[in-house]
Amino acid sequence: MSAYEGRNLIGGRWVPALSGETFTRRNPADVDDVVGAFPDSSAADVDAAVAAVAGGAAEWAATPAETRARVLEKAADLLEARAAELAAEIVREEGKTLAEASVETRRTPMNLRFHAAEAVRMSGQTYAAPGSALVYTWREPVGVVGAITPWNFPLNIPSRKIGPALAAGNGVVFKPSPLTPLTAQRLVEALLAAGLPSRALALVHGGPEPGAALAGDPRVGAVTFTGSTATGRAVHAAAGPSRRVQLEMGGKNPVVVLPDADLDRAARIIATGAFGLSGQACTGTSRVIALGEVYEPLLERVAKLAGERTVGDGRAPGVDMGPLAADFQLAKVLDHVRAGQEEGAELVTGGRRLTGDGLERGFFVSPAVFAGVRPDMRLAREEIFGPVLAFQRAADFEEALALADATEYGLASGIVTRDLGRALDFARRSRTGLVKVNQPTTGMAMNVPFGGLKESGTQTFKEQAGPTMMLFYTQEKSVYLSALE
Ligand code: NAD
């Protein structure tokens, strides 16, 4: 397959980085396969992109809401028409399996249609006022939105930011992950082909430098970020106290299993959450907290399911776990496996780099299950973002709740039980933004608000759906109106 030459989109033109520098993205299943070369942008490119969108956003804001909605719907149609091709590109660029990538290419058009409908739903309120006076509120776009995204859902997550931002009438400067620049480019191409004025959107490829410049640019009215908690903190600091910031960050998501659970079911729920997407999901299961006597039989079942995963190139039939997305992801996973053993946890299965049959050209690892993990170990506290699962034992429900909460993160949690009372108690008391009962921690509906608690999110504006999503991308004015006597 030929390598692609990516470009930034600035002021309606596809351009290289001002410096002329590029970076190369390779297939994580086979580093000999070059996906493409993309502009390695600097703060100067961001400066030009923000200036262009600041100039072009007004035209888009003045575009009737029905027209904005039609553009998003058309982009959804175009992405849907190319879904098979896009899914194959996502597999090649990011490393998912084809089945996993296809979920993303199905979901993204649905997102954009949902956002299109929001464009025509924007409304204000009227308030009681003395005499014939009228007080009303109305919502207007914030102007320029900066969108900074990770690689693990390279189409879906950007669509959840760019879609509502455009629906509300904002211009957007999009800084995707340098691991998935091609998919980002495809999303932007679809929006332009659907009729979006080209100065309403800019695409700036690259890494931390353009990201930090975008977050810190005072012309950007709102910064929406998804990524790690460490980077999120840097984005928040760069944006400063008076700017609107939405951060969706990391997780260390536990599943509590009670003694009444069907253990085969529980094991499947856990393995899906832990090893799907090669463990590279923000809501992925990374800890199991098993009560008393279920610990050993559950551990045995989950370890067996881990061992049965077929790891390989996501394009190959029968493969149900692709590579890690990058060399640094592989290094991080192997480092945690080593640290877990050094700290005294028992590696029950997996945790090895896979080689042979060409696998050494990619970042493949066997899914790992650790037993005997104590709350003070790194395995219990740090986000690994790979297929590494830590088993912890709890004596009773209260201890399980305490262990579940014993991290800085608060993204997702789960419980497996037939006891509805316990499940409801867990849902009420678990300090996470997402609670799953008898379901994997991963997976969510696109029409439901999404966001983490504690160090997993800013909690000010829920992402993804509903009124809080549009609140982030709009600002409210209160208008006092009287007729002259
Ligand atoms: P990351 O934090 O390394 O990068 C995210 C984005 O920020 C990228 O575009 C990156 O180039 C950019 N960036 C890097 N340094 C920056 C800086 N100093 N200023 C501004 N931008 C900067 O994350 P990643 O490795 O791309 O993604 C994995 C992480 O994302 C995991 O921690 C995962 O939990 C999290 N994630 C969270 C959610 C959620 O909804 N909560 C969803 C997906 C992924």
Boltz pocket constraint, residues with backbone or C-beta under 6 A from the ligand:
constraints:
  - pocket:
      binder: B
      contacts: [[A, 148], [A, 149], [A, 150], [A, 151], [A, 152], [A, 153], [A, 175], [A, 176], [A, 177], [A, 178], [A, 206], [A, 207], [A, 208], [A, 209], [A, 210], [A, 211], [A, 212], [A, 213], [A, 215], [A, 226], [A, 227], [A, 228], [A, 229], [A, 230], [A, 231], [A, 232], [A, 234], [A, 235], [A, 248], [A, 249], [A, 250], [A, 251], [A, 281], [A, 282], [A, 283], [A, 383], [A, 385], [A, 411], [A, 452], [A, 456]]
      max_distance: 6.0
